[in-house]
Amino acid sequence: MDLQLDGRRILITGASSGIGLATARLLAEEGARLALCARDVQRLRSATEELAAVTDVVTAACDVTDRSSVDDFVDSAVDRLGGLDGVVCNAGRSLMRTLDETSDEEIRDEFDLKIFGALNVVRAARPALAKSDAGSIVVVNAILSRQPELRLAITAAARAGLLNLSRSLAGDLAVDGIRVNSVLLGLVDTGQWQRRFVESGSPADFDEWSAEIAHDRGIALGRFGTADELAFPVTTLLSPRNSYMTGAALDVGGGVHRYA
């Protein structure tokens, strides 16, 4: 199926690894032109070097919580690509702490990253997206936004705020013909989980260790997801073929959800 993404200009935050990088690779296969950012630009360029042989790629260091940094990156992307058709708000992390273990500063930082990390990008990209005939924003969020866990209490609260904000943005940006949708991920095999595996000192291999966690968390498919499995729904939501879908939240968590 042709997703009609050939030549489309897509900006992705947090693109140096995990879901951001997997999405960039899939979009490149579809012929999209890319603007990619991460905090560590050298790591980003190393990870995406092969994409430059396939399509146009703009890379830059960017702190998504800093509005001036975001403005500079988006302006550069629009200038070099000649506009924007899509944005993937992917920059983020999880803070595995209970409420009692989390400082006020960490709480503020978590809300700053989740809320302003997306809002700064959307504000900066909106004028360019409004000029596209298929402007689309995909916010990479988590099932935690609907289903909090005590060990991820602040991250869950911040993600719930982001989900609410994303729905508001869908209504607000519709006047400009810009669609806004969310992908809610469950447990995904990314660098964070690989680090936790190493820190655990488990004698099992990663597959066995992660399968046990998946069982404890009630994941119906009995395993973690992969970045590639998340990249596909992100990419399809950007497609002009999804032109009547906005304000939606797509659950991609292997059956871990417990909400109706």
SVG drawing of the C-alpha trace seen along z (x, -y; Angstrom):
<svg xmlns="http://www.w3.org/2000/svg" viewBox="-15 -32 44 49">
<polyline fill="none" stroke="black" stroke-width="0.4" points="0.0,0.0 1.2,-3.5 1.1,-5.6 1.5,-8.8 4.5,-9.8 7.0,-10.1 8.5,-13.6 6.6,-14.5 8.6,-16.5 8.6,-15.1 10.2,-16.3 10.9,-13.9 12.2,-14.7 14.1,-12.2 15.3,-10.6 18.7,-9.2 17.4,-5.8 14.3,-3.7 11.0,-4.6 12.2,-7.9 15.0,-6.3 12.8,-3.3 10.2,-5.8 12.8,-7.8 14.0,-4.6 10.5,-3.6 9.7,-7.0 12.9,-7.1 11.8,-3.8 8.6,-5.5 10.5,-8.4 9.9,-11.0 12.4,-13.8 13.4,-14.2 14.3,-16.7 15.7,-14.9 16.8,-16.2 18.1,-14.9 20.1,-16.3 23.3,-14.5 23.8,-15.5 26.8,-13.3 25.0,-10.2 22.1,-11.3 24.2,-11.7 26.0,-8.4 22.7,-6.6 21.1,-8.2 24.1,-8.3 22.8,-5.6 19.5,-7.6 21.3,-10.4 22.1,-8.0 18.3,-7.4 16.7,-10.8 17.2,-14.4 18.0,-14.5 18.4,-17.5 19.9,-16.8 20.4,-19.1 20.9,-19.2 17.7,-20.4 16.4,-20.7 12.7,-20.4 12.0,-22.0 13.8,-25.2 11.5,-27.1 14.2,-29.1 16.1,-25.9 13.0,-24.4 12.2,-27.5 15.7,-27.5 15.5,-23.8 12.1,-24.1 13.0,-27.3 16.1,-25.5 14.1,-22.4 11.4,-24.5 14.1,-26.5 16.1,-23.4 13.2,-21.2 10.9,-23.9 8.2,-23.4 6.7,-20.7 3.9,-18.1 4.3,-16.1 5.7,-16.2 6.4,-13.3 6.7,-14.5 8.7,-11.6 11.3,-13.0 10.8,-11.6 11.7,-9.2 10.2,-7.4 11.0,-8.3 10.7,-5.0 10.1,-6.4 7.2,-6.3 5.8,-9.6 7.8,-9.5 11.0,-8.9 10.5,-11.8 11.8,-15.3 9.8,-18.5 12.5,-19.4 12.2,-16.0 8.4,-16.4 8.7,-19.8 11.3,-18.4 9.0,-15.5 6.0,-17.8 8.3,-20.2 9.6,-17.5 6.2,-15.9 4.1,-19.0 6.4,-21.7 8.5,-19.1 5.5,-18.6 3.8,-22.0 7.0,-23.9 7.4,-21.8 3.7,-22.1 3.7,-25.9 6.9,-26.3 5.7,-23.9 2.1,-25.0 2.6,-27.8 4.4,-25.5 2.0,-22.6 -0.9,-24.9 0.5,-25.4 0.6,-21.7 -2.3,-19.9 -1.9,-17.1 -0.5,-18.5 -0.3,-15.9 1.1,-15.6 1.7,-12.3 2.4,-12.4 4.2,-9.4 2.6,-8.8 2.0,-5.8 -0.7,-3.6 0.4,-5.1 -1.6,-8.1 -4.8,-6.1 -3.5,-3.5 -1.1,-4.8 1.4,-2.7 2.7,-3.6 6.3,-3.0 5.8,-5.5 3.5,-7.9 4.8,-11.2 5.5,-10.0 1.9,-8.7 0.5,-12.0 2.6,-14.0 1.6,-11.6 -2.1,-12.0 -1.7,-15.7 -0.1,-15.2 -2.9,-13.0 -5.4,-15.7 -3.3,-18.4 -3.1,-16.4 -6.9,-16.1 -7.2,-19.9 -4.6,-20.5 -6.6,-18.3 -9.6,-20.6 -7.5,-23.8 -5.5,-22.9 -8.3,-21.5 -9.1,-24.9 -5.7,-24.9 -6.4,-21.4 -3.8,-19.9 -4.6,-16.5 -3.3,-15.5 -3.3,-11.9 -1.5,-9.9 0.1,-6.5 0.0,-5.0 2.8,-2.5 3.2,0.2 6.5,1.8 8.9,1.5 12.4,2.9 14.4,-0.3 17.7,-1.5 16.0,-2.3 14.9,1.3 18.3,2.6 20.0,0.5 17.6,1.7 18.3,5.3 22.1,4.8 21.6,3.0 19.4,5.9 22.2,8.3 19.8,11.1 21.4,14.4 18.7,14.8 19.1,13.4 17.1,10.3 14.3,12.2 13.7,14.3 14.0,11.4 11.6,9.2 9.1,12.0 8.9,12.4 8.2,8.6 5.6,8.9 3.9,11.7 3.9,9.7 2.5,6.6 -0.3,8.6 0.8,8.2 -1.4,10.5 1.2,11.2 3.7,12.1 6.6,9.9 7.9,6.4 7.1,4.6 9.9,3.4 10.6,0.0 9.8,1.2 6.3,2.3 5.7,-1.2 7.1,-2.9 4.5,-1.4 1.4,-3.0 3.2,-6.3 4.0,-6.3 0.5,-5.3 -1.0,-8.1 1.2,-10.6 -0.1,-9.3 -2.6,-11.4 -4.6,-8.3 -5.6,-8.8 -7.0,-12.2 -10.3,-11.8 -8.6,-10.7 -7.8,-13.3 -8.0,-13.5 -7.6,-9.7 -5.3,-7.7 -4.1,-4.4 -3.2,-1.7 -0.2,0.3 0.7,2.3 0.4,6.0 -2.9,6.2 -1.7,4.7 -4.5,2.2 -7.1,2.7 -9.3,-0.3 -12.6,-0.1"/>
</svg>
